[in-house]
Amino acid sequence: MEKIKRTIETIVTFCGVTALLMSFLSIIAQMVSRDLLKVSAPWTEEIARFSFIWMIFFGAVIAQAKKEHISMDFIINLVPLKIRKVVYKVFDIASILFLIMVFIGAVNMLERTSRVPLSVVIPWLNTSFLYWPLVISMPLMIFYLIINIFSKNTIKPEGRFE
């Protein structure tokens, strides 16, 4: 299982870095075309925006895999350690339910927007492209949450799971 986790994490990290690089390069291309060439290249803004969306969701999967999502756990840290483990597992289950709802909504929107053009600038790209990151990242985040629920976690001194 650990090998599968690491493999998925490596692939998602590569995809996230690729999206970051695409966003960066398209912004550089936009600056060069506007400032040096005095010609606006509207596709660069579209590519930057779309790759930024993909990068965010790949980053969310990585944060889930490393258990580094931002959480407000100051109230949870007030309860005893034994209860805290149960509370964290309940939160993970609630997160899974939420991610399932997001996934279902994304699949629904994917089907509804598959024929709607996203941009005049990039006519072959349809609106469903914006929902694919959700369809891909939600199951991966659920995968890491399930692993977290069934793993034998230990709690660090500051109250967070290892």
C-alpha positions in Angstrom: 0.0 0.0 0.0 2.9 2.4 0.8 4.3 1.9 -2.7 0.9 2.7 -4.3 0.7 5.9 -2.1 4.1 7.0 -3.1 3.5 6.3 -6.8 0.3 8.3 -6.8 1.9 11.1 -4.9 4.8 11.2 -7.4 2.5 11.3 -10.4 0.3 14.0 -8.8 3.3 16.0 -7.8 4.7 15.8 -11.4 1.3 16.9 -12.8 1.1 19.8 -10.3 4.6 21.0 -11.1 3.8 20.7 -14.8 0.7 22.8 -14.3 2.8 25.4 -12.3 5.3 25.4 -15.1 2.6 25.9 -17.8 1.1 28.8 -15.7 4.5 30.4 -15.3 5.5 30.1 -18.9 2.2 31.4 -20.2 2.5 34.4 -17.9 6.0 35.0 -19.2 4.8 34.7 -22.8 2.0 37.1 -22.0 4.5 39.7 -20.6 6.9 39.3 -23.5 4.1 39.6 -26.1 2.5 42.6 -24.5 5.6 44.5 -23.4 8.3 43.6 -26.0 6.2 42.7 -29.1 3.4 45.1 -28.4 0.9 42.4 -29.4 -1.6 40.9 -27.1 -1.7 37.1 -27.0 -5.1 36.3 -25.3 -4.4 32.5 -25.2 -1.7 33.1 -22.6 -4.2 34.4 -20.0 -6.5 31.4 -20.7 -3.7 28.9 -20.3 -2.4 30.5 -17.1 -5.9 30.5 -15.6 -6.7 26.9 -16.5 -3.3 25.5 -15.4 -3.7 27.4 -12.1 -7.0 25.6 -11.5 -5.3 22.3 -12.2 -2.4 23.2 -10.0 -4.6 24.0 -7.0 -6.4 20.7 -7.1 -3.2 18.7 -7.6 -1.8 20.6 -4.6 -4.9 19.7 -2.5 -4.2 16.0 -3.2 -0.6 16.4 -2.1 -1.6 18.3 1.0 -4.1 15.5 1.8 -1.4 12.8 1.2 1.0 14.6 3.6 -1.7 15.5 6.1 -0.8 19.1 5.7 -4.2 20.7 5.0 -4.9 23.7 7.1 -7.1 22.8 10.1 -8.4 24.7 13.1 -7.8 22.1 15.7 -7.4 24.3 18.8 -10.7 23.0 20.2 -9.8 19.4 19.4 -6.5 19.8 21.2 -8.5 20.5 24.5 -9.9 16.9 24.6 -8.0 13.9 25.9 -5.8 12.0 23.3 -8.0 8.9 23.2 -11.1 11.0 22.3 -9.0 13.1 19.9 -8.2 10.0 17.8 -12.0 9.3 17.4 -12.7 13.0 16.6 -10.1 13.0 13.9 -11.5 9.8 12.3 -15.1 11.3 12.5 -13.7 14.4 10.7 -12.1 12.3 8.1 -15.4 10.5 7.5 -17.2 13.8 7.2 -14.5 15.0 4.8 -15.0 11.8 2.7 -18.8 12.5 2.5 -18.1 16.1 1.5 -15.6 15.0 -1.2 -18.1 12.4 -2.6 -20.7 15.2 -2.9 -18.2 17.4 -4.7 -17.3 14.5 -7.0 -20.9 13.8 -7.9 -21.5 17.5 -8.6 -18.3 17.7 -10.7 -19.4 14.6 -12.8 -22.8 16.1 -13.2 -21.3 19.4 -14.4 -18.8 17.5 -16.6 -21.7 15.9 -18.5 -23.7 19.2 -18.7 -20.9 21.3 -20.0 -19.2 18.9 -22.4 -20.5 20.7 -25.4 -20.2 24.3 -24.1 -17.2 26.1 -25.5 -15.0 27.6 -22.8 -13.3 30.3 -24.7 -13.5 32.1 -28.1 -9.7 32.2 -28.0 -9.3 28.4 -27.7 -12.4 27.1 -29.5 -11.6 23.3 -29.2 -11.6 23.6 -25.4 -15.0 23.1 -23.7 -16.2 24.1 -20.2 -16.0 20.5 -18.9 -12.2 21.0 -18.9 -12.6 23.1 -15.7 -14.4 20.2 -13.9 -11.8 17.5 -14.7 -9.5 18.5 -11.9 -12.3 17.8 -9.4 -13.2 14.5 -11.0 -9.5 13.5 -10.7 -8.6 14.9 -7.4 -11.6 14.1 -5.3 -11.2 10.2 -5.5 -7.5 10.6 -4.8 -8.2 12.7 -1.7 -10.8 10.1 -0.6 -8.2 7.4 -1.1 -5.7 9.2 1.3 -8.5 9.8 3.8 -9.5 6.2 3.8 -5.9 5.2 4.4 -5.7 7.7 7.2 -8.8 6.3 8.9 -7.6 2.7 8.8 -3.9 3.4 9.7 -2.6 3.1 13.2 -1.9 6.8 13.7 0.1 8.1 16.6 -0.5 11.6 17.9 2.4 14.1 17.9 3.0 16.1 21.1 1.3 19.1 19.6 -1.8 17.1 19.1 -1.6 16.3 15.3 -1.4 12.8 13.8 1.8 11.4 12.4 
